[in-house]
Amino acid sequence: LFAVGPIAFTAGPIFAGLAALTAFLCLRSRRAALGLGLEDFWSLILAFFVGVGLGGAGFYYTLYGGGWSANCAETLRRGGALGGSFFGVFWGAAAAGFLFCRLRRIPFWPVADELAPAAFLGLSVMRIGCILHGCCHGTATSLPWAVVFTDPRCLVAPSLRGAPLHPVQLYEALGTLALFAFQRTVNNARHAPGSSFLSGVALYGILRFGLDFIRAGERGLLAWGALSTTQVAALAGTAAA
């Protein structure tokens, strides 16, 4: 993304931080609507922070690469984390939020209704970083709005550099931005608690299921037939919602 002297700053980690900040600001704007005091709000944010870290890494390390033991060994060899997963991030945050609400005796569904749009707004920011970084890229296409990656420092597979690819990161950024707008509309209207959260889970599952057909990512360890691990998770979440 840019460099300061010999130190290079890549888009992925920077936009991950911006995505987290965006989600936090979105949640903070709804603190009064949730009726949370400052102490409870910051404790909830801490719970989300822990859930995001454990869920994102746990989902990826368990279901991608060589599995948990192989991924942990590779992490030690490289001296850094291998990756994460939005499904793990989202469900890790939801689980942490649920435990927090049970401990503090706070209704969970209103909190979940605010978590979902904040997560989707943050993801829309994250996917801008993904297209700058070259990760999560699409498959080859002849469409006129295809993007071409040539820089050897990007994360596009070497075999696809120089080829026109689907800008699937932008597709998802626009889709999750639309989801955020829809859910904010639902939250500002009368609805049963939990409706926004469950509709978000279902709609994102449909969005991600479709996008993965034109995404060149790893299929994962739960791949089933033509479906990737992500698509299996998307179908499961949509069905559950």
C-alpha positions as CSV (number, residue, x, y, z in Angstrom):
1,L,0.0,0.0,0.0
2,F,2.9,2.4,0.9
3,A,6.3,2.3,2.5
4,V,8.1,4.4,5.0
5,G,11.8,3.9,4.3
6,P,12.5,0.2,4.4
7,I,9.2,-0.6,6.2
8,A,6.4,-1.7,3.8
9,F,2.8,-1.5,4.9
10,T,0.4,-3.9,3.1
11,A,-3.3,-3.2,2.6
12,G,-4.7,-6.3,4.2
13,P,-3.7,-5.7,7.9
14,I,-4.3,-1.9,7.6
15,F,-7.9,-2.4,6.2
16,A,-8.5,-5.1,8.8
17,G,-7.9,-2.4,11.4
18,L,-10.1,0.1,9.6
19,A,-12.8,-2.5,9.3
20,A,-12.7,-3.2,13.0
21,L,-12.8,0.6,13.7
22,T,-15.8,1.0,11.4
23,A,-17.7,-1.8,13.1
24,F,-16.9,-0.3,16.5
25,L,-18.0,3.2,15.6
26,C,-21.2,1.7,14.2
27,L,-21.9,-0.1,17.4
28,R,-21.0,2.9,19.5
29,S,-23.6,5.0,17.6
30,R,-26.2,2.5,18.8
31,R,-25.2,2.3,22.5
32,A,-28.1,4.5,23.6
33,A,-30.6,2.5,21.6
34,L,-29.4,-0.6,23.3
35,G,-29.7,1.0,26.7
36,L,-26.1,0.1,27.7
37,G,-24.0,2.1,30.2
38,L,-20.4,2.9,29.4
39,E,-19.1,0.0,31.5
40,D,-21.4,-2.6,29.9
41,F,-20.7,-1.2,26.4
42,W,-16.9,-1.4,26.7
43,S,-17.1,-4.9,28.3
44,L,-19.3,-6.0,25.3
45,I,-16.7,-4.6,22.9
46,L,-14.0,-6.5,24.8
47,A,-16.1,-9.7,24.5
48,F,-16.5,-9.1,20.7
49,F,-12.7,-8.5,20.4
50,V,-12.0,-11.9,22.0
51,G,-14.7,-13.6,20.0
52,V,-13.4,-12.2,16.7
53,G,-9.9,-13.3,17.3
54,L,-10.7,-16.8,18.5
55,G,-13.5,-17.4,16.0
56,G,-11.6,-16.0,13.0
57,A,-8.5,-18.0,13.6
58,G,-10.3,-21.1,15.0
59,F,-12.5,-21.5,11.9
60,Y,-9.7,-21.0,9.5
61,Y,-7.1,-23.2,11.3
62,T,-9.7,-26.0,11.7
63,L,-11.3,-26.1,8.3
64,Y,-8.6,-24.8,5.9
65,G,-5.0,-25.6,4.9
66,G,-3.8,-28.9,6.4
67,G,-6.0,-28.8,9.5
68,W,-5.4,-27.6,13.0
69,S,-2.1,-29.4,13.8
70,A,-0.5,-28.7,10.4
71,N,-1.6,-25.1,10.4
72,C,-0.2,-24.5,14.0
73,A,3.1,-26.1,12.9
74,E,3.2,-23.8,9.8
75,T,2.4,-20.8,12.0
76,L,5.4,-21.6,14.2
77,R,7.6,-22.1,11.2
78,R,6.5,-18.7,9.6
79,G,6.4,-16.8,12.8
80,G,3.0,-15.4,12.1
81,A,-0.7,-16.1,11.6
82,L,-1.8,-17.8,8.4
83,G,-5.2,-16.3,7.9
84,G,-8.8,-15.9,9.1
85,S,-12.4,-16.3,8.0
86,F,-15.3,-13.9,8.2
87,F,-17.7,-16.7,9.2
88,G,-15.4,-17.5,12.1
89,V,-15.2,-13.8,13.0
90,F,-18.9,-13.3,12.8
91,W,-20.0,-16.4,14.7
92,G,-17.1,-15.9,17.2
93,A,-18.4,-12.4,18.0
94,A,-22.0,-13.6,18.2
95,A,-21.0,-16.4,20.6
96,A,-19.0,-14.0,22.8
97,G,-21.8,-11.5,22.8
98,F,-24.3,-14.2,23.8
99,L,-22.1,-15.3,26.7
100,F,-21.6,-11.7,27.8
101,C,-25.3,-11.0,27.7
102,R,-26.1,-14.2,29.7
103,L,-23.5,-13.2,32.4
104,R,-24.8,-9.6,32.6
105,R,-28.4,-10.7,32.2
106,I,-28.9,-8.4,29.2
107,P,-31.3,-9.4,26.4
108,F,-29.2,-10.9,23.6
109,W,-31.4,-10.4,20.6
110,P,-31.3,-6.6,20.5
111,V,-27.5,-6.8,20.8
112,A,-27.4,-9.3,18.0
113,D,-29.6,-7.0,15.8
114,E,-26.9,-4.3,16.1
115,L,-23.9,-6.7,15.7
116,A,-25.0,-7.9,12.2
117,P,-25.1,-4.5,10.4
118,A,-21.9,-3.4,12.1
119,A,-20.2,-6.6,11.0
120,F,-21.4,-6.2,7.4
121,L,-20.3,-2.5,7.3
122,G,-16.9,-3.5,8.6
123,L,-16.7,-6.3,6.0
124,S,-17.4,-3.9,3.2
125,V,-14.4,-1.8,4.2
126,M,-12.3,-5.0,4.6
127,R,-13.0,-6.1,1.0
128,I,-11.5,-2.8,-0.3
129,G,-8.3,-3.8,1.4
130,C,-8.6,-7.3,-0.1
131,I,-8.7,-6.0,-3.6
132,L,-5.7,-3.7,-2.9
133,H,-3.9,-6.7,-1.3
134,G,-4.9,-9.2,-4.0
135,C,-6.3,-11.7,-1.6
136,C,-9.8,-13.3,-1.9
137,H,-9.6,-12.7,-5.6
138,G,-11.9,-14.0,-8.3
139,T,-11.7,-16.4,-11.2
140,A,-10.8,-15.5,-14.8
141,T,-13.4,-13.6,-16.8
142,S,-13.8,-11.7,-20.1
143,L,-16.2,-9.1,-18.6
144,P,-15.2,-5.5,-19.4
145,W,-14.9,-4.6,-15.7
146,A,-12.4,-7.3,-14.9
147,V,-9.3,-6.4,-13.0
148,V,-5.7,-7.5,-13.7
149,F,-3.0,-8.0,-11.0
150,T,0.6,-7.9,-12.1
151,D,2.6,-6.9,-9.0
152,P,4.6,-9.9,-7.7
153,R,4.0,-8.7,-4.2
154,C,0.2,-9.2,-4.4
155,L,-1.5,-12.4,-3.1
156,V,-3.0,-13.4,-6.4
157,A,-1.8,-16.9,-7.5
158,P,1.1,-16.5,-9.9
159,S,-0.8,-18.5,-12.6
160,L,-3.5,-15.8,-12.6
161,R,-1.3,-12.7,-12.5
162,G,-1.8,-10.8,-15.8
163,A,-5.2,-12.5,-16.4
164,P,-8.5,-10.5,-16.2
165,L,-10.3,-11.6,-13.0
166,H,-13.7,-11.0,-11.5
167,P,-13.4,-8.2,-8.9
168,V,-15.3,-10.4,-6.5
169,Q,-14.0,-8.4,-3.6
170,L,-15.9,-5.3,-4.9
171,Y,-19.0,-7.4,-5.5
172,E,-18.9,-8.5,-1.9
173,A,-18.2,-5.0,-0.7
174,L,-21.2,-3.6,-2.5
175,G,-23.4,-6.5,-1.4
176,T,-22.5,-6.2,2.3
177,L,-23.0,-2.4,2.1
178,A,-26.5,-3.0,0.8
179,L,-27.1,-5.5,3.6
180,F,-26.0,-2.9,6.1
181,A,-28.5,-0.3,4.7
182,F,-31.3,-2.9,4.7
183,Q,-30.6,-3.9,8.3
184,R,-30.4,-0.4,9.5
185,T,-33.8,0.2,7.9
186,V,-35.2,-2.9,9.7
187,N,-33.7,-1.8,13.0
188,N,-35.3,1.6,12.7
189,A,-38.7,0.0,12.2
190,R,-40.9,-2.1,14.5
191,H,-39.8,-5.7,14.3
192,A,-39.4,-8.8,16.6
193,P,-36.1,-8.9,18.4
194,G,-33.6,-11.0,16.4
195,S,-35.3,-10.4,13.1
196,S,-32.4,-8.2,11.8
197,F,-29.7,-10.6,12.9
198,L,-31.4,-13.7,11.4
199,S,-32.3,-12.0,8.2
200,G,-28.7,-10.8,7.9
201,V,-27.3,-14.3,8.5
202,A,-29.7,-15.7,5.8
203,L,-29.0,-12.9,3.2
204,Y,-25.3,-12.9,3.7
205,G,-25.3,-16.7,3.3
206,I,-27.1,-16.4,0.0
207,L,-24.7,-13.6,-1.2
208,R,-21.5,-15.5,-0.2
209,F,-22.8,-18.8,-1.6
210,G,-23.3,-17.2,-5.0
211,L,-20.0,-15.3,-5.0
212,D,-17.9,-18.4,-4.2
213,F,-18.7,-19.8,-7.6
214,I,-16.5,-17.0,-9.1
215,R,-14.0,-16.9,-6.3
216,A,-10.6,-18.6,-6.6
217,G,-10.0,-19.2,-3.0
218,E,-9.1,-22.5,-1.2
219,R,-12.0,-25.0,-1.1
220,G,-11.3,-26.1,2.5
221,L,-11.7,-29.4,4.3
222,L,-15.5,-29.5,4.2
223,A,-15.8,-29.2,0.5
224,W,-18.6,-31.3,-0.8
225,G,-18.9,-32.0,-4.5
226,A,-18.8,-28.7,-6.4
227,L,-19.3,-26.7,-3.1
228,S,-16.5,-25.2,-1.1
229,T,-16.3,-25.2,2.7
230,T,-17.5,-21.6,2.7
231,Q,-20.5,-22.5,0.6
232,V,-21.4,-25.4,3.0
233,A,-21.1,-22.9,5.9
234,A,-23.2,-20.3,4.1
235,L,-26.0,-22.9,3.4
236,A,-25.9,-24.1,7.0
237,G,-26.2,-20.6,8.3
238,T,-29.0,-19.6,5.9
239,A,-30.9,-22.8,6.7
240,A,-30.5,-22.3,10.5
241,A,-31.7,-18.6,10.2
